């Protein structure tokens, strides 16, 4: 009898461990969810641990994976690569991490939708969705195609805590565009969208074109100033004024790949902090140092500079290396320049705003989806 009971307990424990994907969980009585985002440049899988409390849900990022496929080039090769990557990441969530299908969310991003709308390629998007459903044998799977308004709203709901819901303006800086917004009337039904057709990659590309034969960092920085003083500046000023966000918002939350990289390099000792406060002047000094002394931001240099006891320097070094794999010096300079240009619009003399760098903003929409699922 005791032997049988022991075996039953062992099987139950193994099943529970398998159901959580054998992750090292942070919370008690939590569940693991996954979100797969089909974006402009590829497919990304984010795995979250979620602990539901009486007041709110707590989220902890467990794992991230991505496959670069360039879907918006809309070629048969990029289509096949995207479908294969999507199925691969879904299988990873379902089979390797043992996350059940009803806790895996799949979404087509606003970047894909926008490009498909402009080029008349919406049939390609629907074909991808249909092919995915057939490949995974889930004909009823929901794969919503979200627009910029929906994506920005979901990100706000997933990133910004409830206590600051109606006093925070969220700005997400992507590779090709920047979007965000806020809730102006004290409810989550009405959302004011902020959108600019410039992102880290598009600013860097425009700057590269102006460099012509002089590819030095000094010239890149000069040309960046000229690029940012042109169309991006005009669009940003118009978008901020049109949104009415300056007068309505006390807190400015910034997210996106460049924000994660800046937060990591500026404050490596805060590697475990998902949100880092920053001032405009601090970012100016960081930007200047990126140009003048880039070696100061290597993983070895930054780790040596950390004097706080008890920090995981190996984990910090890995994160810094990840930043440099994603962004080279020029991309960091361009993205930081765009970030500064946006922040400058909120840097008033008397009405001082609080700026926050959100490092895990890429999982914001998943958090909102989970919130909605748990509320049902």
N, C-alpha and C positions, 0 to 999 in steps of 0.2 A: 504493500500500500504506500509506504513512504517512498519507495523507489518510483512508483507510478506518479505520485504527487510531485516529486522532484523533476521528473521528465516533463510533466505538464507545465510546471513553472518555467523550466528552461526553454521550452518551445515558445511559451508566451513572451518571455523576455526577448528572445531572438526575433520574434515577429514584430514586437514594438520597436526594437532597434532598427530592424530593416525598414519599418514604416517611416522612420525619421531619417533614413538614408545614412545612418551611422555618423551623423554630424555631432560635433561637440556643442550641445545646446546651452544657451545662456539662461533661459527661463524655465520655471517649473510649469507643467501642464500646458506646454506650447504645441503648436502644429507647424509643419513646414509647408510652405507654398512656393510656387515657381511662376515666373512670368517670362514669356518669350516675346521679344520685340523685334519685328521685321522692319529695319530702318533703311535709310538711303544707301548706306555703305555695307550693310551686312545684317546678321542675325545675332541677337544677344540673349543669353539666358541668365536670369538672376534668381537665386534661391534665397528665400527669406524665412526666418523663424518668427512666428507670430504668437504673442501671448496676450490673450484678451483679458482686460480688467474691467472693473465697473465703470471707470471714467473714460478709458481710451484703450487702444491697442498698442502694444510695444513691438517694435520691429528690430530684427537683427539680421544683417546681411551675412549669409553663410558661404555663398559661392557665386562666382560669376564666370561665364564662359562666352566666347564670341567666335563667329566665323565671318570673315570679310568676303563679301560676294558682289558688291556693287550692283544691286538689283536695279537701280534706277537708270542704268545704261540700257535696260530693256533689250538685251540680246538673248538668244537662245542659250548661250553659255552661262550668262549671269543668272538667267531664270533657273537653269538646272542646278547651278551651284547654290542658289538661294533655297530651292526646294530641298536639296540634299542636306544643307546646313540646318534648315528648319527641322527636318525629320530627325537628324542626328541629335540635335539639342533636346527635342521632345523625348526621344528615346532615352537620353541621358537622365532627364528629370524623372521619367516614368519607370524605367528599368534599373538604372544604376542607383538613383537616389530614392527609389520606391515612393515617389509622390503620386498619389492617385490622380486620375484624369480630371476630376472635378476640382482639384486644387492647383491645376496648371492652367494659367491664363495665356492666351495667344492674341497678339494685337498687331495690326499694320499701322505704322507710325504716320504722323501728319506729314513728315518729310516725303515719304513715298506717295501719299495721297496728293500732295501739292504738285509734285513732278508729274505724276500720272495725269492729273487734271490739265496741266499746261501742255503736255505732249499728246493728249488723247489716248493714253495707254491704260485706261481703267480696265479694259478686258484682260490685260496681262495680270493685273492684281487679282481679279476674280478667278482667273485660271490657276494662279498660285494657290489660292485658298481651296478651290475645288480639288486640285491635285494633292494637296496636303491631307485633306479629309479622306481621300481615297487611300493614300499611302498608309495612313495610320489606322484605317478601318473605323473612323468615327464620322459618319456622314452628317451627324447633327451638331458637330463641334462649332461653337461660336468663335468667329475670328473677325471682330469688328475692325473697320477701317476708320480711324479717328482723325478729325481735322485739328487745326492748330488751337481752336477754341477749346475743344474737348481735352486735348492733351495738356494744355496749360492749366485748365481747371482741375483735372485729375492730379497733376503734379502738385498744385497748391494744396489740395486736400490730403495728399499723401506725405508731403514734406513739412508743411507748416503746422505746428501744434495748435490745438483748438484754442488755447489761451491767447494766441496771437493771430487768430484766423482773420479778424477784421481790421487789423492794424498793420498788416504785412503785405508788401508788394513783392511778388516773386518774379525773378528774371532768370530764365534758363538760356545760357549761351551754347548753341550747338556749333556744328562745323559749318553749316551753310546758312543758318538763320538764327535769330534770337527771338524768343517768345516768352510770354508770362502774363501777369495780370494780378488782379485782386478782386475781392468781393466788396463792392461799394456801399451796399445798403443793409449790412448786418444780417444777411442770409446767404446760403450757399447755392441758391437757385440763379441769382443774377451775378454774372462774372464780367468784368471789364478786361478785354484782351489788350495786351501790349505785344506788338510784332514789328520786327525790323528784319529786312532781307540781307543781313550781314551776320556772319559768324566767324569763328576762328580761322577756318580754312579759306573762306572766301576773301577775308582781309589779307591773309598771308599770300594768297595767289595774286591779288591785285597789286600788292607791294612788290612781289617778285617781278612782275611784268614791268614795273617802273625802274627796276635796278639795271636793266639792259646788260651792259658789259661789266659794270662794277658790282661784283657779288660780295663785297665786304659787309661785315655786320654794321659798320658805321653808316654805310650808304643805305643798307636795308632799314635802319632805324630812321634815317632822314626821310626816306620815301614813305615809310609807315606813317609818319607825322602828316605828310601831304595827303595820303589816302584817307586817313581818319578825319582830316579836316574837310573832306569833300562830301560825297553822298552819305557815308555813314553818319557823319555829324548832323546833316540835315534831317535824315530819317529819325535818328535818335531823339533830337529835340522835338520834332513834330509828334512822335509816338508818345513821349513823356507828357507833353502838353495836352494831347488829345485824350490821354487816359485819365487825367486829373489826379494821378497818383501822388504827386508831390504834396498836395495839401491833405490828402486822405490817409497817407501811410507814415507811420513812425519808424517802421523797420523795413529794410531792404534786404531780402534774402536772395543770394545769387547762387546758381547751380550750373552744372554742365562740366564737361571734361576739363576745360581750362581752369575752372574754379577748383576742382579737385586737385589739379596739378599745382596751382598757386598755393593753396592751403597746405599741401604736403611739403612743398619746398620752403615756405615761409615759416611754418611751425612744425617741423618734423617731430618734435617731442610730444605733440598733440595728436599723434598718429591714430589713437583710439577714439578721438573725439569726432563725431560725425558733423558737428557744426563748430565753426571757429569764428569769433568776432574779429573784425579788422577795421582799420581806419583808412581813409583816402590817402593820408600822408604816408602811412606805412607802405601802402601799395606803390606809391610813387617811388619811394626809396628802393623797394624790391625791383621795380621795373628798371631803374637806373643801374642797379647792380647786375641784372641779367645781361645788360649790354657790356658793361665795363669789366666784370669779373665773373664770367660764367662758371669757372672752375670751383667757385665757392659753393655751388649748388650740386656738386657731385655727391654720390652717396657716402664716400669716405670722408669728405670734408664736412658734410652736415652731421654725420654721426659723431665725428670728433668734437664738434661744437656743443653737443648735448652734455650738460652737467647734472641734470636731474637724476636722482637715484631711482632704481626700480623700473626703468623703461626697457622695453624689448628692442634693443638696438639692431638685432638681426632682422626683425620684422620691419623696422623703420627703413633699413637699408634696402630691403626687397621692394618696399613701396616706392622709394625714391627711384630705384632702377626701373620700375614699371612706368613711372612718369616719363623718364627719358626715352623709353621705348616707344611711347605714344607721341610725345612732343619733342622735336628737336629745338635747338636754341631759337631759330627764326620763328617757329610756331609759338613758342612760349612768349617771345617778345610781341608778336602780333596779337595773340590772344589777351595778354596782359594789357596791351594798348587799348584794345576794344573794351575790356573790363573797366579800365580807367575812364574812358570816354563816357561810358554809361553812368558810372558812379559820380562823375563830375556834375551831372545834371541834378543830383540830390545833395550835393555838398554845399548847403546854404550857409550864410554867415551867422544867422540867428537861429533858424530852424534846423538843428542838427539831427540827422538821421542815424540810426544804428545799422551798420552793415554786417551781414553774416555770410560767411562762405560755407555752403552746404556741400559736403564731400560725397554723399551717397544719393544725390538728387536723381540719378538715373533709375532708381527703383521707386521713385515717387508714385508713378502711375500704378504700379503693382500694389503698393500699400493701399491706395484708394480703392482698387478693385477688391482687395481682401476685406477692407472695411465694409464695402457694400455687400459682399457675400456674407459676412458674419452678421450684418444687420437684418438679413432676411429671416 
